[in-house]
């Protein structure tokens, strides 16, 4: 954990050193921004971005603001995605609502402007392991995303809520591919991953889902749309259009799930039948209203404080800027 914080701090200093721009300089920057950089993860949670990218909506909808190129970068989980954003390499990020908490506490200049999805992760154990209650996890080795991620946060809270010490469970930090390989090889007893990972493991006969994240924490926020403070201040109208495009893509994927499953499979390399099975099995919901994620995100912040990830509990004002969503949906 300390290593992660040190890395974030170093990148912060590198990213934010320099002089403060004058209003005239800001105007020049606004006129010359042509490239939008997006971070995302290979999870069905974030298909809205993939749909917008596949359809060409990002470039088409943002062309009026001078954007001629939209590129995206894939990350295994939220914490390294936040490192990239703190380093100045991303303008917006599709990311779990928990990783920005630690990053913002360390100085990341960004705000959550829209929701992406709720719930949608499963605890999967090897088939031979008996599970009847959280106490059965004592002594097991569970792979999940790094500290500060949604999955690590939800899983640790689940253990604590059920009087299972996190010292009694070996929690291994892994990305989705490594975790799926590890449970297949018997190197770990289980994994706690976002979909489609759990569905893939089940279909391949390498594990069974025993608890969904919605059972661990009902209606918890998962992924969100995070926008840099620079974009918010210097390109507010573009931020509104980014949210419009996100809403359009979210509604499209919900209404066209077979096509969206194909877009995801083509983008990530997952087998299409396994993606469709994941859609049937997961307990997630694709949304766009940030107000639906505020309460549980603030609970995430409290959990981060309680387990020592951050030194102070962040507020709604620290984490969210709902003005743009409210303006867009009020049009």
N, C-alpha and C positions, 0 to 999 in steps of 0.2 A: 504494500500500500504506500509506504513512504517513498519507494522508488518511483511509483507512478506519479505521486505528487511532485517530486523533484523534477521529473521530466516535463510535466505540465508547466511548472514554474519557469524552467529554463526557456521553454518554447514561448511562454508568455512574454518574457523579457525581450526575446528576439523579435517577436511579432509586433510589439507595441512600443518599441524604442523609436525615437524620432520626434519631429516637431509637430505641433498642432497646426492643422491647415486653417487658412482663412476662409471665409465664405466664398471668395472668388475662386480659390483653389478647389473647394468642394464642387462648385459649378462646373469647373473644367473636368473634374473626375466624373461627374454625372454624365457629361456629354461624351466622355471617351470610354466608358465601360461597355465592352462588347462581348465579354466572355463570362458566362455564369457557370460556376463549378459546384456540383452537387455530390454529397456523400450519401451512401446507402449501404445496406447489408443484404446478403442473399437469403432473405426470409420472406415468406408469404405475407408477413406483416406489412411489408413496404411495397406491395405491388402497385399502388397508386403511382408511385414515381416511375416504375417500369412501363406502365401503360402510357403515361404522358410522354415518356422518352420514345417508346415504340411508335406512337402515333405522330410524333414530330410536333406535339403540342407545345413543348417548352420553347422551342425556337420560333414556332409560328406565333404563339401568343405574346412573346416578349420582344418580337422584332420591332414593334413600334417604340420600344425604349432603347433601341440601338444594339440589342443583343444579336450577334451574328453566329455565335458558337455556344453550345451548351454541352459540357462534358460531365461525365459522372465517374466516380471512383468507388470501388467496392471495398468494404472493410469487414473483417470477421465478426466484430462486435462493436458496441458503442464506445468504450474507453479509447481504443486507438483512433476511432473516428474523431473523437473530441481532441485528441492530441494533434491531429491534422488540422482541425479547425483553429485551434489555438496557434498553430504555426502559420496561419494565414493562407492555407491551401484550399479552403472550402468557403463558399458564400452561404450555402444553405445545407442542411443535413436532415435526412430522414434517420431518426435515431430514437432509441428508447428514452423515456422521460427522465430516467434516473441518471445516466451519464452526464447530462448537462449540469446537474446539481453540483457535483464535485468540480467540474470544469469552471462553472461560474463562480463558485466559492474561491477558486484559485485565480480568478480575474478574467475569464473568458467574457468577451463583449458580445453577447448574443441573447436572444429571447425566443421562447416558444410562442409561435403565432397561430398554430393550428394543431388539431389532433390528427392522428393517423389511424390509430387502432387500439383496442383494449384486449386484455387477457391474451390467450393464444399460445401458451407454453405448457409443456407437460413434463412431469417426472416419470422417467422410463427406467425400469429395473430389468436386469437379466431374467429370463423366463423362470429359472430355477429358484429365484429368491422369493421367499414368502413375504407378503406385505399385508398387514391388517391395520396398522396404525403408525403414526410418525415415530413412535419409540422404536419401531423395527429398523430404523435407519441408523441407529447407534452402531458404530464399528464399521459401517460401510464407507466405500469410496465413491463419491459422486462428482462427476465432471460437469462444470457449467461455465458460463462466461466470466470474465475477470471481475474483480472487486469494483464496485461502482456501476455495474451493468444492472439492467432490470432483473435479469434472471438471478444474479447473485443476491441482489437486494430482497427480492420476493422469497427466495429459498431460505435465506438466513432468518427473515422475519417469521416464516412458516415454522422453522425449527424452534425459535424462541417462543412463539405463541403456544407451542405444544410442549414446552418445558424440556426440550432437547437441546443440550448445550452444543454450540457450534464446534466446541473442542472435541466432542464425541463423534463427529462425522468428519471424514477427510474430504475437504472440498477442493477439487483440483481445477485450476484455471485452464480452460481450453476453448478454442474456437469450435464452430459447429462441425467442420470436417474431421478434426482431430478427435473430438468427443465421440462422434459416430463410429470412427475407426476403433477407438479404445473400447467401447462397449462390445463391438463385434469381436474383438480379439480377446475379450475377457480381462482386459487390463484395468477396468473399473467396474464397479457393481451397478452403476446406473448413471444417468445423465439427466440434467434439467435444461431443456433446450426449447427455443421457439420453433414453431412449425415452419417448414415441413419435416424437420429432423425426426421428431417422435413418430410420425406416420411412416417415414421411410424405414426406421428401425423395426417397427412392428411388421410392416409388409415383408421385410426380409427375414423375419423370424428370430431377430436378435434381441428382442426385449418386448416388454408390454407396459403400456401407460398405466400408472396406478393412481396418480393425482394430477388434475389439471390446475393451471395457475388460478383459474377462476374459483376453484374450490379452496385454494390456499388463501386467496384474497379477492373476494367478489368484486367484479367490475373495476379491477385495478387498471390504471393507465398503463399503456405499454408504449407504443411508438408515437412520436410527435414530429412536427415540422419546426426545426430550429433555424433562425435567420440571424445573420451577423448584425451587430449593432451599426456597423458602417452602412450596410444596405438599408436598414431601417431609417437612419438619419438622412442619408444622401439620395435614396431612391424610393421614397415611400409609395409612389404610385406603382412602381414595379413590384413592390411587396404585395400590394393589393392584387395585382394580376397573378403573381405566383400562387396566392391563395385561391383565386378563381380557378386557375388551372388544376390545382390540387383537388379542389372540390369536384370539378368536372371529371377528373380521372377516377376519383373515389366512387362517384355515382356510376360511372361507366363500368368499373370492374364488378360492382355489386350486381348490376343488371346483365352482365355478360361474363359470367364466371368461367365458362368453358374456354372462351377466347382468352380471358385473362390468365387462366392456368397455362395455356399454351405460350403466352408472352413470357410468363415467369420461367417456364421450362427452357425456352430458347435462350433467355438471358442468363440463366444460372447453370444450365446443364443437368438439372434434375429430371428424372424420368416423369413423363407427363401423367401416366396412370397413378404414380405415387403422389404427385401434386394434387390431382383430383381427389384421391383418398384423403389427403390432408385437409382439403376443404370440407369433407364430410365429417372428419373426426375432431377438428379443432373447436375450441370454445370461444374463439376471438370474434371481434366485430370491427369492421372498417368504418371509421367515423372521420369527421373533420372539425367538429365543434370543440375548440380548446377548453371551453367552460366545463365540459364533461370530464376533463382530466385534472382540473386544478386541485380538488380535494385530495385525491390519492397521491398526486405528485408532491404536495406539501407533506403528506405522511411519509413518502420516500425520503424527503429532506430530514424529517425527524429521525427516521431509521439510520440514515447516513450519519447524523450527529451522534446518535446513541452508540453506534459501533465504531466511532472515531474517524470516519472518513473526512469529516469537515469540522471546523472549530466553532461554527455558529449556525443556527437554524435559519435557512433562507426563507424569504416571504414570497407571496404571490407576485409582488412588484419586482422582486429580484429575478424571477424566473419567467414570467409571462408578459406578453403585450397583446391583448385581445382586441385592441382598437381596430386593426386592419380587418380581422375576421368580422367584427361587428359592423364595420362600414360596408363590407362587401355583401354580407347577407341581408343588410338593411336597404340595399339598393332597389 
